[in-house]
Amino acid sequence: MTISRADTPYDLAVLGAGPAGLAAAVTAAAAGARVALVDAGPRPGGQYWRHRPGGDGVPGHGRTAFQRLRYGLTAHADRIDYLAGHWVWHVERTDDGFRTHMVRAHTGPAHMVSTHTAAAQTAPGHTVSDHMGPDHIGPDHMGPDHTGRHHMAARHMASGHTVDGPAGRVLLSRTVVVATGAYDRQLPFPGWTLPGVFTAGGVQALLKGQGVVAGQRIAVAGTGPFLLAVAAGLTEAGARVVGVFEAGLPAGFARHPLAVARNPAKLAEGADFLRTLLRHRVPYRTRTAVIAAHGDGEVTGATVARLDAGWRIVPGTQRRIDCDTLAVGYGFTPQTEIALQLGCATHIDLDGSLVATADGRQLSTVPGVYLAGEVCGVGGAALSVTEGELAGLHAAFVTTGAVADRAVVRRLTRRRAAQRGFATALHEAYPVRPGWTTWLDTDTLVCRCEEVTSEAVTEAVEELGATDARGVKLYARPGMGLCQGRVCGYAVGCLVAARTGRGPTEDDLRSMAGRPVAQPLTLGTLAAGLGADDPEPDPAPDVDAPAPGADGSAPADPAPEESAPDQKSGQ
């Protein structure tokens, strides 16, 4: 059923409602663009601003930034349609722009939310609320704005074009902002599949989203400052954290004093986490890793060991610790499926991640496709917001003909440079070293979906002649199970590289990250095809002097003087 039929598509579709996506949507709408904001979650904020069920809708960490963006979501209600509870499974280019294919997420009822003050009809006798069901986002979900009034109410999606069909919902737009975020990067080790082994982000998500502490005696391990945040949060929630085991030696910060000085808030945040750990006497060990988990049916302990500079185990330093939970994190993996579907160029960032390449305008190598947040380089929520604002501004400029405020663009560009500089310092201070591959036993599962062992990967290289991750994937099937390589992709790429005597390449990581279907689908949806039964959009209105991109095409984005293309390579 057609939810709306308008004269033109949206000016931009923003994929993801985390810090980057929210910033892009609000900024573009403020510049006059008509925006569709799509997210799988039931509420805006993404993983960083995760809400507790029944809470006031305002997360504690980064509260001020979230309140500002949430207020912008309501203040620009007439130009933003927010589609919560939708998974984007495919995006394709068309002559007129882009078609975004969505299905309802499994996290709850899918719904469209807009911030108009009156509900309008989508068909005779029916309002949008009728189609959203009783759990659609309304005033109670969003909370009051700064004036104390509620603005969230369902309305007709009059500013864009969406179609419901057998293959799910299709959204039409002139441009796309990919703000799909990242998820925990995992490295396998003996025992990592035991119940009680969590990703660090998973433990934090339970705590932030449900108020649940994952265990009683928790060991936090891996690398990166995120471990401090997780350990501090668990400690303050009443858990006993038996130790934080940092595999690296964060001395790289000393090489970036200016980057640290330009981001005092980040430094203060880290100091707060450390004070919390000191106050609760939580041990913090560097150059130390959890190299094995133990237990019969569940975790009852772990082996930790000292590491050398390359992350190989220092002989004789292994020791057993008692714990019932492990929270393990080795950074984050950018979620690049949609960017790869669209043909965006990629590169390997300083932290070893495969990221999509963006220029100074946050424009990808594909005209009309903008990138913001972790998808183009892991750097934290503040950087994601800045990149989202830049992406939203430039997308609005080329679709509406709005005149760029050069002072605003310069300010955002300077802020991005400072924040990216701090991210660079983090990447250099907390690299993942190749020695972790020596922790594995021959029977250690690398791909848990297909039960592919470390030995099977080695055999694919040494006996079957595979020379890269794609070859190993074909011979041994890692990355071909339910998660489609999301969990094991990075590890497989690194392990294959180690077995062939080189470092992981962009092709290794791309072969494990590319997914023609970005999210799980039912067979019925898949059989319906990519929009074969969807009606074509109505033609654009005939105007005498269309704004750049207003003819429905994916517009080119001329680079303003103050934000000339500057390919993002983690610098």
N, C-alpha and C positions, 0 to 999 in steps of 0.2 A: 504494500500500500504506500502511496506517495504521502509523505508527511508534509512536504511543501513543494511547490513549483514556482520558482521565481524567475525573473528575466535573466539573471546572470548567476554564475557560481559565486561562492565566497571569494573574497580577495585572498585569504590565506586560510589553510587548515593547519592548526598547531597540533602536533602529535605528541602528547604527553603533558600532564598538568602538574609536574613537579616544579621546582624553582625556575628552571629555564623556560618551560612551557608557559607557566603562569605569567612570567615577565614578558615573554614575547606576545602573548595574547592581549594583555592589558595595554602594553605600549603601542601595539599596532592599532588597537581600537581607539586609543586616545589620539592617534594621528589620523583617524577617519576611516580606517579599513573595517570591512565586515569580516568577522573572524568566527571560525568553528574551532572549538577547543575539545579535543578528544582524549579520554583517558580510561584505563581499565578500572581504576579505583572508584569507590563510591563517593569520595570526597576529594577536593583539590588538595594538592600539597605533595603528592608523590611519596617516596620512601622517607625522604628527609623530614618532611612535615607530616608525619603519620599521626592520625587521630585515634583516640580511644573510643570504642563504642559507647554512646551515651554521654560523651564528654561535651564540653562547651564548643568544640569545633576549632579550638585554637591551640596548636601544639606549643609546648613551652620553649623549646630551643629555636632561636631565630624568630621569636614571637613578633617582634616589631616589623621585620621584613614581610612575614606572612600576612599580618594585619593590613599592611599597606597594599599588598597585591590583592588580597581578598576584597578590600574596599574598592580597588580599581575594577574588580570583576563585577561588582554591583553598580559602580558609578557609570560604567560604560555598557550598561545592560542592553541598550538598543542596538549595539553592534557586536555583541558576543553571544554565541550559542554554545553552551557547555554540554557536551555529550559524555556523561559519566557512565561507567559500567560497560564500556565497549573496548574490545580488543581489535586493533588494526592488524589484519593478516596479510594485506597486500596493497601496494600503492603503484599505480602505473601512470605513465605519461600519455597524454592525448594531444590532439591538435589544439585543444582549447586550454590545456593546463594539466590537471591531475585528477585522477579518480582514486579515492581512498576507500578500500573495502574493509568493512568492519563486521564483527559478530559480537553478540552479547558475551560479556565476561562471565566467568563462573563464580566471581566473588560476591554476586548479589544481583538484584534486578537492574537491568539496563534502563537508562532514562535520559531524557533530554531536559536540561535545565536552562532557563534563560532568566534574566533579571528585569523583566518588565513588570509593571504593577498590575496588569490584568491578564487573565487567561483568555485566549482567543480560540476559536474553533478550527480544527484541522479537517473536519468533515461535518456534514449536517448532523447535529445532535451529539457531537463528540468533541471534547477538548483534548489537548495534549496530555493533561493529567489522567484522562481515561486510559491512555495508552502506556503511561509510565507505571501505573499501578500505585498502590498505597504507600510504597516506600520511596517515592521519588524525592529528590532533594528539594527542600523548600525552606521556609524561614527557620524552622527548628534545626536544620542541618547547618546552615551557614552562620546563624547567630546574628546579632544586631550589628549594624555598621557604626561608624564613629558618631553618627547623629542619634543613635539609639533606635533607629527605625529598621524594619525588615524590608528587604527588597527582593528576596528570592521568590519568584512565582512563575509557574509555567506559562509559556505563551507560544504562539504560532512561530515556527522557524522561518520568519518572513525574509530574513536577510540572506538566505542561501538556498541551496538545492540539495536535498537528500532523497534517496529512494530506498524503500524497503522491498526486498525481493527474495527469491529462493536462495541466493548466495549471501544473505545478510543485507546490511545497510550500505549504501554507496554514497559517498560525499564528493561533490565536485568543487574544485577550487582552482584559482589561477596560480597560486604559489603554495608551497608546503614548507613549514618549519619542523624539522625533525629534532625533537627534544626527548628522546626515548630513554635517556639516563643510562645507568649501569647496574651491575649486580656483582655479588661477591666472587672474587677470583679464588678458585680452589686448587690446591696442590694435593695429590694423593700421598698417603703414607700408610704403612702397615696398620690395620685396624680402623681406618678412617670411615668405614661403612658401618661401624657399630652404632646402635642406638645410644644417644648421648653425645655424639659428635655433631656439632652444629657449625655453621658458618658464623663468624662474628656478627655479620649483619643480621642473620636469622635470630640470634639471641637478642640483639638490640630491638628488632622488629617485634618480638614477643613482648618485650618489656615496654616499649613505647606504645604499641597498638593494643595490647591486652592487659598490661600491668602484671604480666606473668614472668617470674624469675625461672629460668630454664633448669636450675639445679641448686643443690645445697653447697657443694664444694666444686668450684668452677675454676678451671685453668684457661687463661686467655693466651693465645699463641699466634705467631705469624710475623708480619712486619708492617710497619706504618703507624702513624699517629692515631688511626682509627681504633687501634687496640686500647689506647688510653681512654678514649671516650666510652668504649664498651665496658671496660673494667671499672671505671669510675661510676657509670650508671648502675651497674650490678651491685657495687659496694654500697652505694647510697640506697638501693632498694632492699638491702638487708642480706644479700648473698655473701657467702664467704669466698672471696677470690684468693685461691692458694698461690697465685703468682701470675705475672705477666712476662711471657717469654718472647723477647724480641730477637728475631734471627739476625738482624742487621746491627750495625754500629752507627747510629745517626750522627756521624761526624761531618757529613756532607753539608750541613747547615753552615759550618764555619766558612765555606767557600762562597756563601751568598749573604754577606752581612747586609747589603743594601736591600735585598728582597725581603729579608726578615724585618728590617727597620721600617719598610714601607707598609707592613701589614701588622701593626702592633696588636690589633684585636685577636689575630690568630695566635700570636705568641702568648697573649694573656689567657686565651682559652686553653692552650696546652698546659700552661702553668697551673691553672685551676684544676685540671685533671690530675696532674702530678701531686698537687697538695692534697687532693682527696685520697689518693692512694697512700701517701705518706701518713696522713691522719689515721687511716685504718690499717697501717703497717702491712700493706700489700707489697710483697717482693717484686722488684722490677729487674729482670736480668737481660742483658744484651748479649749478642752473639750466642744465643741459646735458643733451641727449638724443641718442640714436641716432635719426636721422630717415630713414635709408635703409640697406639692406644691399645689397652688391654681390657679384657672382660669376657665373661661367658654369657652372651645374650645382651649385655649392656656394658657401658664403660664403668670400670671400677678403678682404673688407674692409667698412667701414661709413663712413657720413658722420655726424659729430656736429656739433651746432650749439648755440650759446647761445640761451636762451629768455628772453622777457620774462615779466612776472608772470602773464600769461594763457596762457603756453606757446606763443606765436607765435614763429617763428624771428626772431632778431635779424639783419637783413641784413648780409652780409659776414663772418659768424662760422663758416660751414661749413668743415669740414676733414675730410680722409680719414684713417682709421686702418687699420692692417693687423691682421686677426684672422681666425681660422678658425671661430670659434664666437661666437654672441651668446646671452647669458642675459638675457632681458627679462621684467620683471614690474612690473605696475602695481596691486599689491594682490591681493585675492582676491574671488571671487564666491561667496557662500553658495549651497549646493546646496538649493534650496527646492522641488524637484519634489513630494516627498511632502507637505510642509506645504500646498502649493497644492492638491494632490489632495484633501486633507481639508477644505479650505475655510477654512484659517487666514487671518486678516487679516494684511496686510503694510503696510510703510511703507518709505520711502527713508531709509537711515541717513546719518550724517554723512559717510561715505566715498563716498556715491553708490550704494551697493549696495541691492538689494531684499532686505529681511530680513523674517522672520516676527515678529509682535508677541507678546511675552511679558509677563506681569505679574510682580509680586514673587515669586510662587511658581513661576515658569517655566512657568505655565499659558498656553496659547494662548487664542484666542477661541473655540475649539471644546472643549466639555466633554470631559475625559478625554485630551486631547492636550497633552503637555508638550514644551517646546523647550529645548535645551541646546547651548551651543557656538556655532559660527560661523553656524549657520542663523538665529539671532536677533541677529546682530551680530558682525562680526569683531573679535576681541580677544585672540587668542593662547591658548596651551595652558593656562596657569595659570587664566585666567578660565573657560575651557571646563570645567576640572575642578570649579571652584566651582559653576558653573551646573548641571553634571551632578549634583553632590551634592544641591543644592537640589531639582532636578527629581525625583531618586530618592526623597528624603525625602517630598516632598509626595504623590507617586504612591503610595508605600507607606502613608502615613497614611490616605488615602481608600479604599484597597482592602483593608487589613488591620484597620483600626480602631486601629492603634498610636497611642499618645499621643505627641504631638510634644514633643520636648525643646526647650523654648523657648530655652534658653541656646545650644544648638547652632545653631538656626535664626538667632538674632541674630548669632552669630559669623560664620556663612557669609554672611549678608546684609551685614554690615559689610565683610567681605573682598571680596565682589562689588562693592560700591560703590567701594572703592579701586581695584580692578582695572579696572572699567569707566571710572573717571575717567582712568586712564592710557591706555586705548584711545581715549577721546575726545580726549585730547591728541595722540595719534598721528594720528587722522583729521584734526584741524585743522592739524597740522604738515605732512601729506603729502597734500593734496587732489589729485585729478585735474582739471586745468583744461581748459576746452573748446577751447583753442587747438590741441590736437593734431590736430583735424580739418583744419587748414590744411596739415598735412604731406603729405596724400594727393595723389597724382596721379589723373587721371581714370581710369586703368586699374589703379589699386591695388585688389587684391581685398579686399573687406570680409568676405564670406562665402566661405570657401575651398571648402566642400563643394559649393555650387551655383555657384561661380565668379561671384558677383555683385560687380561693381565699384562703386567710389565713384560713378562717373558714372551707373550704373544706379539707385542709390539717389536721386541728385539728380533724375534724370528722373522717377522715380516721384512725387516731391514736386512738381516744377515743371511737369511736362507731364501727368501722369495725375491729379493732384489729391489725392494721399495727404496726410493731415494728421497721421498718427501712425505708430508703428512697426508696428501691426497692418496698416494700409493698405499700407505699403511691403512688408510680408511677403507680402501677397496679390498685389501687382502684380509685384514683382521677385524673390520667393522667397528672400530671405535668412532663414536659420534653419530652412529646410525640408529640409535635407540630412541626412547621416548623424549629425551631432552634435546635430541638433535645436536649434540656437541656443546650445549650451553655450559654444562658442568665440566666436561673433560677437554674441551677444545684447546684451551691454552696449554694445559698440561701435556696433551698429546703432541702439539706442535713443538714444545720444548724438548720432550723426550725423544722424538724422532730426530731433532737437530743434534741432541747429545749423542745418539747412537750413530749418526753419520758424520760426527766430528766437525760440526759447524754450529753457528747460532741460528735460532729460528728466523725464517724469512717472512716477508709479507704474504707470499703465496701459501706458506704453511698455515698461517692464521686465517687467511681468507677462505681456504678450502674447508676449514672447520667452522667458519662463522656464517657462510652464505646459506640462506634458507629461503627457497621460493615461497614457502608458506610460513609466515613469521610467527603464527600462533596456532594452537591446537584447534582443529575444525572437526565437525561431525562429517560423516561420509555424505550426508545429504547436502550440506553446504558445499562441500568440495565438488560433488557431482553437478551442482547447479552451474559451475563454471565461473569464469571471471567476468561477470556482468553481461552475459549474452542476452539475458532477458530484460535488462534495464532500459527504460526509455531514454532517449537522448535529451539533453538539457534544452530548454527553450533558448532561442537565439538572443544574443545581447541586444539591448535597445540601440536604435539608430541615433547617434548623436553627431553633432557637427564637428566637434573637436575633442575626440576621446583623449583621456589621460593616458600616459604611457602604460601599456598593458591592459587598457580598458577594452580592447577589441577581443578579449577572451584568450589571447595567447599567453604563453608563459613568458613574462617580460624579461628583457635583459636589464641588468642592474648596473648603470654607470657608476663608476667609483668616484665619490666626492673627493675633493682634494685632500681633506683631512683624514680620510680613511681608505687610502689606496690599497689595492690588494697586497696582503702580506701573509703568505701562506703559513698556516699554523703548524709548527713542527715541535710544539712543546716548549718553545722559547718564550 
